[in-house]
Amino acid sequence: MSSLEAIGLSGFKLEIDIVQNIIKDYTHLANSGKIIILCCIPSHVNIHGNDRADTAAKSALSLPITNIAFSM
C-alpha cells in the first residue's frame, strides 16, 4: 500500500509508522505556512528507467546484507 493511499480520504491506518511520520511532518509544515502538494507517481507504468530500476531492486534482494554504520 502506498503512503498516499494510507492517508487518503477513506481513512488511514495510524499503526503504520510511516503514516504517523507523514501526518506529523505534514501538519508541522502546514502550520508553518508551507504549501504541501502530495503527488502519486505511478510505478511500473513505462516510465523511462523504471524497468531498469525495478530489475536492479529485485536482483539486490538476493545479495547478502551488509551492516554499515554512519552518522548524520
N, C-alpha and C positions, 0 to 999 in steps of 0.2 A: 504494500500500500504506500502511495506517495505521501509525503508530508502535507501537501496541499489537500489531498483527499481526506487526510486525518483531521484537518482543522476546517473542513468545508462546512457549508451551511447545514448539512444534515446532522451535524454534531461532531464531536471529536472525542478521542479516547485519551483521557488525561494520564492513564497509566503508562503511556509511551513517553519516555524521557525526552526524545527529540521534539515531540509536540509541545511538551511543557516549556522547553527552551525556546521554541519558536514563538509561542504566545507571550512569554516573558519579555523576550527581546523586542518583539513587535510592539508590545504595549509600552515599553520603555522608550523606544524610538518615536512612536506616535505621540506620546505625552511630551516629548522634547520638541515637537513641532515638525518632525520629519515626515515626509510623504513616502509611504511604502507601497510599492506595487508588486504583487506576487504574480508570477507567471508560471504556467505549466509548460515545460518543454518536453514534447513527446520523445519517447525513446524508441529506438529500433524502427524508425519510420523513414528510411532512406535519407538520413541526414549525413552529409559528407563527412567521412571519417568515423562515423558512429559504428559502422560494422567492424572496422579495424579495432576500435577501442573495445568493443564488446568481445571480440575474439581474443584480444590481449588479456582482458579481465578474466575471461573463462580459463585461459591457459595458465594464468597465475594461480588459480585455485589448486593446481597440482604441485606447486613449488613448496619447499619447506618454509616454515615460519621462522623468521629471524627476529630476535628481540633487539631493538635499538633504543638506547637512551638518548634523549635530547632535552634541552631546556628552552624555555620560552622567555 
